């Protein structure tokens, strides 16, 4: 339902853009977001965005990461600039999706994409 892509290996100070596309039976997509989980740590929120583009960021990424979405393409993006070694983690996308007009809003997770920041 959610397919994430765009991870990779980048040097400190570099940039990456993650993408996450929703597919399948979709009536509407509400909040979308990115979370990350570093080795040995709990999953944490990185950024979220509402359907009307209201955003929220973790303090650790404010000013460096930007979340945005293309509602026509059912896709959410995370532009990551000035990456630091502590940004190394598996990044997961999340979305609240209604499959039909009378359906309920369900949360879905993408499969995760590895981001490694290292020299």
N, C-alpha and C positions, 0 to 999 in steps of 0.2 A: 504494500500500500504506500509505503514511503521509501524512496530510494535516494540515499545520500552519496555524494561524490565530492572529489576535490581535495582530499587529504594528501599528505606527502611529507617529504623531508625538506626542511628549509633552514637556512642559517639564521641566527639571531639578527633581528632587525628586518627580516624579510617579510613577505606578504603571501597570503593564500586566500582563495575564495572557495568556500564550501557551498554546495547546492543541495537541495533536497526537494524532490518532486513527488507529489502525491498522484496516485493513479487508482483506477478502479471505480467503484460506484460512489460518486461524490455529488451531494446536493449543495453542500456549503462547507467551507473550512473556516473555523473560528480562530482562536489563538494558535500561533505557530512559534516554535522556539528551538533553541540549541542548548544542549547540556553537554557536559564533558565528564569523563572519569579517568583520572590518572591511576597508574598502577598502585594498588594498596590503599586507595582513597575512595571515598563515597562519590557517587555521581552528584554533580553540582550544576546549578543553573548558570548559563553564560549570558543568554539574552532571549527575550521574548518580544513578540509583535502581535498586536491585535489586527483584526480584519481592516480596521480603519487606520492602521499604521501607527498606533501608539506603541512606543518601545520602552523596554526596561532592560537594564544591563547590570551585571555583577560589577561591584566596585573595581575589581581587579582588571577589567577589560575596558572600562569607560575611557573614551578618548582614543582607543586603539582599534576596537572592533565596531562594525556597523552591521546591523541586521536590517534586511529589507525583503519585500515579497512582491511577487508578480501574481496577482489574483487570477489573471486570465490564463496563466500557465500553471496554476496550483503549485507554485514553487516558492520556497523561502531560501534566502541566501545569507551567508555570513562572510563579510569581508573582514579579514584579519590583517592588520598592519602592525609594524614594529613588534613582531613576535619575539617572545622571550622563552628561554628554556622551560620556565614553569608553565607555559601554555601547552606543553607536551601532554597529550591525552588522546583517548578515543572520544570523538565528538559524535553525539547522537542528535538527530532532529526529532521533534515531537510536534504533533498537530491534533487538534480537536476537529473531528470530521463527522458531519451528518451525511448518512448514505441516502436519505430520501427526505421528502418534505415533512413527513410525520415521524421520521426516525429520531433517535436520541443522539446527542453529541458524544462520540466515543474518542478516547485518546489512543493515538497510535505512535509507535516508535520506529524510526529507521534502523538500519542494521549497524550503524556506526562506521566512522571513517577515521583512520589513524592520522594524527598530526604529530610530527616529531620536529622539535626545534633544537638544532645542535650544530656546532661548528665542526 
